[in-house]
Amino acid sequence: MRLGYGTYAMKSLDVFEAIPRIHDLGYEALEICVREGWPTSPDRIGKPDRARLAAALQGAGFPSPPLMDEISVCSIGGDRTAMLQAAGATFELAGDLKFDAAPAVVTTTLGSPQPDWSTSKWQIRDAFLEIADLAGEYDVIVAAEPHAGGEFETPEKAQWLMEQTDHDHLKLNFDISHFVAQGIGLQRSVDLCAPHTVHTHIKDGYMENGHVHYQLPGDGDLDLVDYFKAVHAAGIGLPIYVEVSRQISELEGYDPWLPADQCFSALDAARKSAGTV
């Protein structure tokens, strides 16, 4: 299984300078964060730089990059109009950066606002369907990411959304940290999410006094060898992308290269032990 890294934790870095260094660490794929404020957001990277970025990724031997965004899926009124316009810009960017046969993927959480699931799950479903229809116009797949602490946070809800939408342009992002932090078992999480997964994140985490604390993979209780065995057995052959939480990346004195190196070492050793290289 290939290992990837995300630029979510590299907001201050020039992506063109980061690509060769990420490659030299051993990573085999790169996820590009395109959230507002990042230097690779759609409003800040023009057509020439998009072509240059795609060429740099291809030159490093990476596949076409999945994009990490934060789409406010359930926004309403004028906010929804603006959200759909912004999402379309992200989907266009995903197409501009695509250079191989793999589908263009954009991952997002539910964003904000978050209606109460128990009373509004059909509203949430319909909101995702509208996003998926828009993504289809750009030949992009949206990967919905369940997120601990939110209304869309469990494998069961993820499975329900997939069954109730059944849309070619709406699938799942599988980030095990959001489930293990809530005490949900690895195998159950994999069993429910794997059939619909088109993108991954990996980190670790735990819950304390109702708050989620995220960790680097290898720093918590998640058995990385068991993780690789489980996702491999489930048929997830996608790159496994490290996501470093902003709880870590926004700490004073943060060096973005130390966790990148640490995570690769931990994950590379685990995939070799699991026999999934």
Phi, psi and omega in degrees: 000138181278152178249136178234166179229152181248144180277007175306323182266013184232040186301327185273357186261152172283119185299328180291328175281331182285327187304307181295327180290321176297319176299316182293335175291340179119354182292150185244007180198160180220131173261135182258124175278126182240020179296159178304132180099343177276148183293348179254018175292154185304328182280353185244355180236110184278178184302314180300318180288333175295315178296320179295319180293315178301318180294322180294319178295315180296320179296331178280355181084013178276152172285172173307138189277135164290152180249141177253117180234177173229091182269128178280080192304321187258018177297157185228166175061221180298328178297324180291320177301314179294321180297315181295324178295316179293320179297320177300321178296321177294318180296323176296318178299318179302319178292322180294332181266359182275131181222009179224188187279346181294147180294148173285130186236136173236123180258144178207150168277186177293337180072207182223137007282167178236099178298152178299124185299318187297330182252347189228019184296330178288327175296318178296317177302312182296323179295318177295322180297321178295320177297318181296320177299317178296316179301323179299329178295337180253005183058044180243148174254128174273129177254104181284130184250111171300142188223124179303139179090354179251188180277337179247089195222359185236158175299327180295317177293322178298316179296318179300315181300318180294319181291326184271354177250310178048054186245134182297339184248021174222114179226203185240147160265131180254105177242103187297336184299325183290338180268313181295329178297334179265004180082017179272133187295150179302309187294320178297319178300314180295314183302319184279327187263329187306318183299343185243007188276128175239000182200153181227155163228154171222133168202187178233173180181167178210161180253135178217122180053040176081002181245140179272133176243118183268149182228164172288148174300131184102343180266348183245205185269352179295122178282108186292327178295314178298322179300310181296321178297318184291313182290326178294314180297330180279355177088014176279100182259015182282159169301146176260112187263124174291131171241115176270122183295151175293341173301333179262312188290342180261009175290147179298135179081010182300130174251111186296342183274335180296310178294328178299316179291315181299316182294320179298316181300314182294316183286323178296318178296321182291317181292329176291317178296327180280348182073032184243019179293000000 
